[in-house]
Amino acid sequence: MFEIFRAKGGGYFWHLKAGNGEKLCHSEVYTTKQAAQAGIEAVKRIAPGAPVYDRA
């Protein structure tokens, strides 16, 4: 699930959480809530087809 938060210094950011509640990743701070929501939509759209590069 995605959760949107208000940043202390202003703006908004989101966390992507697993089913067990563990935070998987977080976003940058966006200036508006709408921009944060657009970031979530971009991740939803792009992530399923994103390649994985093993650089280990």
Buried (B, 14 or more C-beta within 10 A) or exposed (E): EBEBBEEEEEBBBBBBBEEEEEEEEEBEBBEEEEBBBEBBEEBEEEEEEEEEEEEE
